[in-house]
């Protein structure tokens, strides 16, 4: 029996995780948390908001599925890593904003990070038990979102409703907007750097509209290995929760004879500058990724509220990065302070653009 604590139980990942847990008797949901929605009775221990580490202390889980949205997920990630408890990680911001500190805690705690993002789950499976010197590079795929055929000039009047109409994935609003701006792939690029200890120049992003190939690994002999499957988050969720076993899911095997389209292209970084901003922040290191993430969260929230234009999102992010000095954060408390300061800067820039 594996004791599971589910954080972010009412979101898209959380809802699908509940389906997976309910279908497998070897998984026991011992604790669940939500940001604001009522979940009383969902698990023996439940919590709405507040300090999630207190819930985890009481629950004593074997695995923590962190599906909290945004920077708020960092304390729970650090709690699991420091104690060597398996972390099923859907909160990519944990490694984006706190990558250096998180990986240090990971090394010290000695536990496992089991990625839940479809791309990182695929990369994890392709890279597991593979000698690092045999790996040439990693390729992450992006659907391109709903605007992949549009140029920059065609994006000025984009509405939140249009941005939320993702062509292949069913996700929460924040990550769906991030997909539309390509910031999601930028965040995943930084996450992959820390998860797999690969330099940024050896991580590539390509647009793959059908979302059938989730990641590829190029090897030093010229071969490339790919992970394929239908775009359904229940697959990586199940893999993370039941690892090292590969439990059965209700997802049909990929039907190649039905006609699978494997089309790839380079991302348009002029129309979607968030990807380049994320790569630059990752390469800059220190607290630049934390600032990037904070500014993006503020800008996306303002866009969803109807107060910031779509093209204002990268403008706020770039302005915040330019206005903020980066440092080497010593602990989580210092990261929290840097995140708060970046949000103030981003909010001020947002008000300037709105008015």
C-alpha positions as CSV (number, residue, x, y, z in Angstrom):
1,X,0.0,0.0,0.0
2,X,1.4,3.4,-1.0
3,X,0.1,6.4,1.0
4,X,-0.6,9.4,-1.2
5,X,-0.9,13.1,-0.2
6,X,-2.6,15.1,-3.0
7,X,-2.0,18.8,-3.0
8,X,-4.2,20.7,-5.5
9,X,-7.0,18.2,-5.4
10,X,-9.6,20.2,-7.2
11,X,-7.5,21.3,-10.2
12,X,-7.2,19.5,-13.5
13,X,-4.2,17.3,-12.4
14,X,-5.8,16.7,-9.0
15,X,-9.1,15.6,-10.5
16,X,-7.4,13.1,-12.8
17,X,-5.2,11.9,-10.0
18,X,-8.3,11.1,-7.9
19,X,-9.5,8.9,-10.8
20,X,-6.1,7.1,-10.9
21,X,-6.0,6.6,-7.1
22,X,-9.6,5.3,-7.1
23,X,-8.8,2.7,-9.7
24,X,-5.8,1.2,-7.9
25,X,-6.3,-0.5,-4.5
26,X,-2.6,-0.3,-3.8
27,X,-2.8,3.5,-3.7
28,X,-4.3,5.0,-0.5
29,X,-5.3,8.7,-0.4
30,X,-4.3,9.8,3.1
31,X,-4.5,13.6,2.7
32,X,-5.8,16.1,0.2
33,X,-5.6,19.9,0.0
34,X,-7.2,22.6,-2.1
35,X,-6.6,26.3,-2.5
36,X,-10.1,27.5,-1.7
37,X,-12.7,24.8,-2.7
38,X,-14.4,22.6,-0.1
39,X,-13.1,19.0,0.0
40,X,-14.2,17.8,3.4
41,X,-14.5,14.0,3.3
42,X,-12.3,13.5,0.3
43,X,-9.5,12.0,2.4
44,X,-8.9,11.2,6.1
45,X,-7.0,14.5,6.3
46,X,-8.1,17.5,4.3
47,X,-7.1,21.2,4.3
48,X,-8.2,24.3,2.4
49,X,-5.3,26.8,2.0
50,X,-2.9,27.4,4.8
51,X,0.5,25.8,5.4
52,X,0.6,22.6,3.4
53,X,3.7,21.3,5.3
54,X,1.6,21.0,8.5
55,X,-0.8,18.7,6.6
56,X,2.1,16.7,5.3
57,X,3.6,16.3,8.7
58,X,0.3,14.8,10.0
59,X,-0.3,12.6,6.9
60,X,3.1,10.9,6.8
61,X,2.8,10.1,3.1
62,X,4.9,7.7,1.0
63,X,4.5,10.0,-2.0
64,X,3.4,13.6,-2.3
65,X,1.7,14.6,-5.6
66,X,2.3,18.4,-5.7
67,X,-0.3,19.8,-8.2
68,X,-0.5,23.3,-6.6
69,X,-0.4,26.1,-9.1
70,X,2.4,28.5,-9.0
71,X,5.0,29.6,-6.5
72,X,2.7,28.6,-3.6
73,X,3.8,25.0,-4.3
74,X,7.4,25.5,-3.2
75,X,7.2,24.8,0.5
76,X,5.6,21.4,0.0
77,X,8.2,20.5,-2.6
78,X,11.0,21.4,-0.2
79,X,9.3,19.4,2.6
80,X,9.3,16.2,0.5
81,X,12.8,16.7,-0.9
82,X,14.4,17.4,2.4
83,X,12.9,14.2,3.9
84,X,13.7,11.9,1.0
85,X,10.0,11.3,0.3
86,X,8.9,10.5,-3.3
87,X,7.7,13.7,-5.0
88,X,5.3,13.4,-7.9
89,X,5.9,16.8,-9.3
90,X,3.3,18.7,-11.3
91,X,4.3,22.1,-9.8
92,X,7.0,23.1,-12.3
93,X,7.4,26.4,-10.5
94,X,9.2,24.5,-7.7
95,X,12.2,23.9,-10.0
96,X,11.8,27.1,-12.0
97,X,11.8,29.5,-9.0
98,X,13.8,27.4,-6.6
99,X,15.9,25.1,-8.8
100,X,19.3,25.5,-7.2
101,X,18.0,25.2,-3.7
102,X,15.5,22.4,-4.6
103,X,18.2,20.3,-6.2
104,X,20.5,20.8,-3.2
105,X,17.6,19.5,-1.0
106,X,17.0,16.7,-3.4
107,X,20.6,15.5,-3.2
108,X,20.7,15.8,0.6
109,X,17.3,14.0,1.1
110,X,18.1,11.2,-1.4
111,X,14.5,10.7,-2.5
112,X,13.0,10.7,-6.0
113,X,11.4,13.3,-8.1
114,X,8.9,11.6,-10.4
115,X,7.8,14.2,-13.0
116,X,4.1,14.6,-13.8
117,X,4.4,17.0,-16.7
118,X,3.9,14.8,-19.8
119,X,7.1,16.1,-21.4
120,X,9.3,15.5,-18.3
121,X,7.7,12.2,-17.6
122,X,8.6,11.1,-21.1
123,X,12.1,12.4,-20.8
124,X,12.5,10.7,-17.4
125,X,11.5,7.3,-19.0
126,X,13.8,7.9,-22.0
127,X,16.8,8.9,-19.8
128,X,16.4,6.5,-16.9
129,X,19.4,4.2,-16.4
130,X,21.1,5.7,-19.5
131,X,24.7,6.7,-19.1
132,X,24.9,10.5,-19.3
133,X,27.9,10.5,-21.7
134,X,25.7,8.7,-24.3
135,X,23.1,11.5,-24.4
136,X,23.6,14.2,-27.0
137,X,20.5,16.3,-26.3
138,X,16.9,16.4,-25.1
139,X,14.0,17.7,-27.3
140,X,10.8,18.9,-25.6
141,X,7.7,19.2,-27.7
142,X,5.2,22.1,-27.6
143,X,1.7,22.0,-29.2
144,X,2.1,25.6,-30.2
145,X,-1.2,26.4,-28.4
146,X,-4.2,28.0,-30.2
147,X,-2.2,30.7,-31.9
148,X,0.7,28.8,-33.5
149,X,-0.2,30.0,-37.0
150,X,-0.4,33.6,-36.1
151,X,2.3,36.2,-36.3
152,X,2.9,38.9,-33.7
153,X,0.7,41.5,-35.4
154,X,-2.2,39.0,-35.3
155,X,-2.0,38.6,-31.5
156,X,-2.8,42.1,-30.3
157,X,-6.5,41.6,-29.9
158,X,-6.4,38.0,-28.4
159,X,-9.1,37.5,-25.7
160,X,-8.8,35.3,-22.6
161,X,-11.5,33.0,-24.1
162,X,-9.5,32.5,-27.2
163,X,-6.3,31.8,-25.2
164,X,-8.1,29.2,-23.1
165,X,-9.2,27.2,-26.2
166,X,-6.3,24.8,-26.3
167,X,-6.4,22.5,-29.3
168,X,-5.0,19.3,-27.7
169,X,-4.8,19.5,-23.8
170,X,-7.4,20.0,-21.1
171,X,-5.6,22.1,-18.4
172,X,-6.3,24.8,-15.9
173,X,-6.5,28.4,-17.0
174,X,-3.1,29.6,-15.9
175,X,-1.1,26.8,-17.6
176,X,-3.4,27.0,-20.7
177,X,-2.5,30.7,-21.1
178,X,1.2,29.8,-20.5
179,X,0.8,27.3,-23.4
180,X,-0.6,30.0,-25.6
181,X,2.3,32.3,-24.9
182,X,4.9,29.5,-25.0
183,X,5.9,30.5,-21.5
184,X,4.8,27.0,-20.4
185,X,7.5,25.5,-22.6
186,X,10.0,28.0,-21.3
187,X,9.2,27.0,-17.7
188,X,9.5,23.3,-18.7
189,X,12.9,24.1,-20.3
190,X,14.2,25.4,-17.0
191,X,12.6,22.5,-15.1
192,X,14.3,20.0,-17.5
193,X,17.7,21.6,-16.9
194,X,17.4,20.9,-13.1
195,X,15.6,17.5,-13.4
196,X,18.1,16.0,-15.8
197,X,21.3,18.0,-15.1
198,X,21.5,19.1,-18.8
199,X,23.0,22.4,-19.9
200,X,20.5,24.7,-21.7
201,X,22.3,24.4,-25.0
202,X,21.5,20.7,-25.0
203,X,17.7,21.2,-24.5
204,X,15.7,22.0,-27.6
205,X,12.1,23.0,-28.0
206,X,10.1,22.2,-31.1
207,X,6.5,22.7,-32.1
208,X,4.5,19.5,-32.6
209,X,0.8,20.3,-33.0
210,X,-0.7,16.8,-32.5
211,X,1.0,16.3,-29.1
212,X,1.7,12.7,-29.8
213,X,5.4,12.8,-29.3
214,X,6.0,14.1,-25.7
215,X,9.8,14.1,-25.8
216,X,12.8,12.9,-27.7
217,X,16.3,12.0,-26.7
218,X,19.1,12.3,-29.2
219,X,22.0,9.9,-28.5
220,X,25.7,10.4,-29.4
221,X,25.6,7.8,-32.1
222,X,23.1,9.7,-34.1
223,X,20.0,7.8,-33.0
224,X,16.9,9.4,-31.5
225,X,14.4,7.8,-29.1
226,X,10.9,9.2,-28.8
227,X,8.1,8.7,-26.2
228,X,4.7,8.6,-28.0
229,X,1.1,8.4,-26.8
230,X,-2.2,10.2,-26.9
231,X,-2.3,13.5,-25.0
232,X,-3.9,12.4,-21.8
233,X,-2.4,13.5,-18.4
234,X,-3.7,10.3,-16.7
235,X,-0.7,8.4,-18.2
236,X,2.1,10.5,-16.6
237,X,0.1,10.8,-13.3
238,X,-0.4,7.0,-13.1
239,X,3.3,6.4,-13.9
240,X,4.4,8.8,-11.2
241,X,2.1,7.4,-8.5
242,X,2.7,3.7,-9.3
243,X,6.4,3.9,-10.1
244,X,8.4,1.7,-10.5
245,X,5.5,-0.4,-11.7
246,X,3.6,0.7,-14.8
247,X,0.0,0.3,-13.9
248,X,-2.8,-0.2,-16.3
249,X,-4.8,3.0,-17.3
250,X,-8.0,3.3,-19.4
251,X,-6.1,5.1,-22.2
252,X,-6.1,3.2,-25.5
253,X,-2.8,2.3,-27.1
254,X,-1.7,4.6,-29.9
255,X,-3.3,3.5,-33.1
256,X,-0.6,4.0,-35.7
257,X,-2.7,2.6,-38.6
258,X,-5.3,5.3,-38.0
259,X,-2.8,7.9,-39.3
260,X,-0.5,9.5,-36.8
261,X,0.9,12.9,-37.9
262,X,4.5,13.5,-36.8
263,X,5.1,17.2,-37.8
264,X,7.7,19.4,-36.2
265,X,8.8,23.0,-36.6
266,X,10.8,25.6,-34.9
267,X,8.9,27.9,-32.5
268,X,8.3,31.5,-33.6
269,X,10.1,33.4,-30.9
270,X,9.3,36.8,-32.4
271,X,5.6,36.2,-32.1
272,X,6.0,34.3,-28.8
273,X,9.0,35.9,-27.0
274,X,8.2,34.3,-23.6
275,X,10.2,31.2,-24.7
276,X,13.3,33.2,-25.3
277,X,12.8,35.2,-22.1
278,X,12.7,31.9,-20.1
279,X,15.8,30.5,-21.8
280,X,17.7,33.7,-21.1
281,X,16.6,33.7,-17.4
282,X,17.6,30.1,-17.0
283,X,21.0,30.8,-18.5
284,X,21.4,33.8,-16.3
285,X,20.7,31.6,-13.2
286,X,20.7,32.8,-9.7
287,X,17.2,34.2,-8.9
288,X,16.4,35.3,-12.5
289,X,14.0,32.3,-13.1
290,X,12.3,33.2,-9.8
291,X,11.7,36.7,-11.0
292,X,10.6,35.4,-14.4
293,X,8.0,33.1,-12.8
294,X,6.7,35.8,-10.4
295,X,6.2,38.4,-13.2
296,X,4.5,35.8,-15.4
297,X,2.0,34.8,-12.7
298,X,1.1,38.5,-12.2
299,X,0.8,39.2,-15.9
300,X,-1.3,36.1,-16.7
301,X,-3.7,36.9,-13.8
302,X,-4.1,40.4,-15.2
303,X,-4.7,39.1,-18.7
304,X,-7.3,36.6,-17.4
305,X,-9.0,39.4,-15.5
306,X,-9.3,41.3,-18.8
307,X,-7.0,44.1,-17.7
308,X,-3.8,43.3,-19.7
309,X,-3.5,42.6,-23.4
310,X,-2.1,39.3,-24.5
311,X,1.1,40.9,-25.8
312,X,1.4,42.7,-22.5
313,X,2.4,39.4,-20.8
314,X,5.9,39.1,-22.3
315,X,6.3,42.9,-21.9
316,X,5.6,42.7,-18.2
317,X,7.9,39.8,-17.8
318,X,10.8,41.4,-19.7
319,X,10.4,44.7,-17.9
320,X,10.4,43.0,-14.5
321,X,13.6,41.0,-15.4
322,X,15.3,44.2,-16.5
323,X,14.3,46.1,-13.4
324,X,15.3,43.4,-10.9
325,X,18.8,42.5,-9.6
326,X,19.4,38.8,-9.3
327,X,21.2,37.2,-6.4
328,X,22.1,33.7,-5.2
329,X,19.3,32.9,-2.8
330,X,20.4,31.2,0.4
331,X,17.1,29.7,1.5
332,X,13.4,29.4,0.8
333,X,12.7,32.5,3.0
334,X,14.9,34.6,0.8
335,X,13.2,33.2,-2.3
336,X,9.9,34.2,-0.9
337,X,11.1,37.8,-0.4
338,X,12.5,37.9,-4.0
339,X,9.3,36.6,-5.4
340,X,7.3,39.2,-3.5
341,X,9.5,42.0,-4.7
342,X,9.2,40.8,-8.3
343,X,5.4,40.7,-8.0
344,X,5.3,44.3,-6.9
345,X,7.4,45.4,-9.9
346,X,5.3,43.3,-12.3
347,X,2.1,44.8,-10.8
348,X,3.4,48.3,-11.3
349,X,4.4,47.6,-14.9
350,X,1.0,46.0,-15.5
351,X,-0.8,49.1,-14.2
352,X,1.3,51.3,-16.6
353,X,0.3,49.1,-19.6
354,X,-3.4,49.0,-18.6
355,X,-3.6,52.8,-18.1
